[in-house]
Amino acid sequence: METSTFSKFSAEFLGTLVLVLMGCGSAVIAGANGTTGVGLLGISFAFGLSVVAMAYAIGHISGCHINPAISIGMVVAGRMKASDAAYYIVAQILGAIAGAGLLYLIVSNHPGFEMKPWALGSNGWGTGYLGQYNSTAAFVAEAAFTFIFLLVIFGATSTKNINGGFAGLAIGLSLVLIHIVGIQVTGVSVNPARSIGPAVLAGGEALKQVWMFIFAPIVGAVLSALVWKAVLEKN
């Protein structure tokens, strides 16, 4: 029996909500500094484990894209209809905003809470943001990391892959790797919805810079899909 559109929409909404709440929450609540913080490695694993968990929870329902760049890449690679991708993307963005909203509801009730620039785990670049890399570095990193991320997804979910049962684990661990390398550059997006959610609530610089984290991941995803389709999986 084919899964209903509503079920797929709901799965993508909830999956993206969990990714933002747990991934960004690890950065905001658990923290990157201090003796009690989980550090950048912990934050990296929080994002990756969120994907692993959701892959096995909703993968059989919607494929667990929870990322507009993945949905767009699937369309370019011929694995998905554009009409289906459209409602996936709507669900993902709404889920990300809801996840950021839940995170705000939690952290805003802490006595020391302050809505600083790039709050709620927002992505960014430039003076005042983590490693203070410029916009060129931010674009190259986001496009390249998304390119790599999509290659892993295409390969792990290919019908030719005899280890397809481990796809969720491979995809999640690749996201951990990307975060380990890229957090200091942009906080790592590779996912427009993950960036839009926190930026909408944080406003300020996060919202001004969110265009980068929509544009660069889509460029990386499209290039990855083209390379996969035309070169790597070409008969």
C-alpha positions in Angstrom: 0.0 0.0 0.0 1.3 3.4 -1.0 2.0 5.9 1.8 -0.3 8.9 1.8 0.9 12.4 1.1 -0.2 13.5 4.5 1.9 10.8 6.2 4.9 11.8 4.2 4.4 15.5 4.9 4.0 14.7 8.6 7.1 12.6 8.6 9.2 15.3 7.0 7.8 17.9 9.4 8.5 15.9 12.5 11.9 14.7 11.3 13.1 18.2 10.5 11.7 19.4 13.9 13.8 16.8 15.7 16.9 17.6 13.7 16.7 21.3 14.6 15.7 20.8 18.2 18.4 18.2 19.0 21.1 19.5 16.7 20.8 23.2 17.4 19.8 22.4 21.0 23.1 20.6 21.6 24.9 23.8 20.6 22.7 26.2 22.6 22.0 24.1 25.7 25.0 21.7 26.0 27.4 24.3 24.8 30.7 24.3 23.0 32.8 25.8 25.8 33.5 25.1 29.4 34.2 22.0 31.4 30.6 20.9 31.3 30.0 21.4 27.6 29.9 18.7 25.0 32.3 20.6 22.7 32.3 20.8 18.9 32.7 17.0 18.7 29.5 16.5 20.8 27.6 19.0 18.7 28.7 17.2 15.5 27.5 13.9 16.8 24.2 15.4 17.9 23.4 16.4 14.4 24.5 13.1 12.9 22.7 11.0 15.5 19.5 13.0 14.9 19.7 12.0 11.2 20.4 8.4 12.1 17.5 8.2 14.6 15.0 9.8 12.1 16.3 7.7 9.2 15.1 4.6 11.1 12.0 6.2 12.5 10.6 7.7 9.3 12.8 6.5 6.5 10.2 3.9 5.4 7.5 6.6 5.3 9.1 9.5 3.4 12.7 8.5 2.8 13.8 10.9 5.6 15.0 13.8 3.5 14.4 16.4 6.3 16.4 18.7 4.0 15.3 20.7 1.0 18.7 20.2 -0.7 18.3 16.5 -0.6 14.8 16.7 -2.1 16.0 19.0 -4.8 19.0 16.7 -5.5 16.6 13.7 -5.7 14.6 15.6 -8.4 17.7 16.4 -10.4 18.9 12.8 -10.1 15.5 11.5 -11.4 14.6 9.8 -8.2 11.7 12.1 -7.3 9.0 14.1 -8.9 9.2 17.9 -8.5 5.6 18.1 -7.3 6.4 15.7 -4.5 9.6 17.6 -3.6 7.5 20.8 -3.3 5.4 19.6 -0.4 8.4 17.9 1.2 10.2 21.3 1.2 7.2 23.0 2.7 7.0 20.4 5.5 10.8 20.7 6.1 10.7 24.4 6.5 7.7 24.4 8.8 9.3 21.6 10.8 12.5 23.5 11.2 10.7 26.6 12.4 8.7 24.5 14.9 11.9 22.9 16.1 13.5 26.3 16.6 10.4 27.5 18.4 10.5 24.6 20.8 14.2 25.3 21.4 13.4 29.0 22.1 10.6 28.0 24.5 13.1 25.9 26.5 16.1 28.2 26.6 14.2 31.5 27.0 13.0 30.1 30.4 16.6 30.0 31.7 17.4 32.9 34.0 20.6 33.7 32.0 19.0 33.6 28.6 19.9 36.4 26.1 18.9 36.6 22.5 22.4 37.2 21.1 23.3 37.6 17.4 23.1 34.2 15.5 21.0 32.9 18.4 19.4 29.4 18.6 22.3 27.7 16.7 21.9 29.9 13.6 24.4 29.6 10.8 26.6 32.5 9.8 30.0 33.8 8.8 32.2 36.9 9.3 33.2 39.1 12.2 31.7 37.9 15.5 30.8 34.4 14.2 32.9 31.4 15.5 36.0 31.2 13.3 35.2 34.5 11.5 35.6 33.1 8.0 34.5 35.3 5.2 31.6 34.8 2.7 33.8 33.1 0.1 34.9 30.5 2.6 31.3 30.1 3.7 30.0 29.5 0.2 32.7 27.1 -0.8 32.4 25.1 2.4 28.6 24.8 2.2 28.5 23.9 -1.5 31.4 21.4 -1.1 30.1 19.8 2.1 26.6 19.5 0.6 28.1 17.9 -2.6 29.8 15.3 -0.5 26.8 14.7 1.7 24.6 14.1 -1.3 27.1 11.7 -2.8 26.9 9.6 0.4 23.1 9.7 0.3 22.9 8.7 -3.4 25.4 5.8 -2.9 24.0 4.6 0.4 20.4 4.5 -1.0 21.3 3.1 -4.4 19.5 -0.1 -5.4 22.9 -1.4 -6.3 24.2 -1.1 -2.8 24.0 -4.4 -1.0 24.5 -2.8 2.3 21.4 -0.6 2.0 20.2 -1.5 5.5 23.0 0.6 6.9 22.2 3.7 4.8 20.9 5.7 7.8 24.1 5.0 9.7 26.3 5.9 6.8 24.4 9.2 6.1 24.4 10.2 9.8 28.1 9.6 10.2 28.9 11.5 7.1 27.0 14.5 8.6 29.1 14.1 11.8 32.3 14.2 9.7 31.1 17.3 7.9 30.3 19.1 11.2 33.7 18.2 12.7 35.4 20.0 9.8 32.9 22.8 9.2 31.4 24.1 12.4 34.1 26.8 12.8 33.4 28.1 9.3 29.6 28.4 9.2 28.2 26.3 12.0 27.4 23.9 9.1 24.1 24.0 7.4 24.1 21.8 4.2 20.4 22.1 4.8 18.3 25.2 4.0 15.5 24.3 6.4 17.9 23.8 9.3 19.2 27.4 8.7 15.8 29.0 8.0 14.2 27.7 11.2 16.6 29.4 13.8 17.2 32.4 11.6 13.5 33.3 11.4 13.3 33.5 15.2 16.8 34.9 15.8 16.4 37.7 13.2 19.3 40.2 12.9 22.5 38.9 11.2 21.2 35.3 11.1 18.3 36.3 9.0 20.3 38.7 6.8 22.8 35.9 6.0 20.3 33.0 5.6 20.3 33.4 1.8 23.8 31.8 1.7 22.5 28.7 3.5 19.7 28.4 1.0 21.8 29.1 -2.2 25.1 27.3 -1.5 23.6 23.9 -0.4 21.3 23.9 -3.4 24.2 24.5 -5.7 26.1 21.7 -4.0 23.2 19.3 -4.2 22.5 20.0 -7.9 26.1 19.5 -8.8 26.3 16.3 -6.8 23.1 14.9 -8.5 24.5 15.7 -11.9 27.8 14.0 -11.2 26.1 11.0 -9.7 23.7 10.6 -12.6 26.1 11.4 -15.4 29.4 9.9 -14.2 29.2 7.6 -11.2 26.0 5.6 -11.8 26.0 5.9 -15.6 25.5 2.5 -17.2 
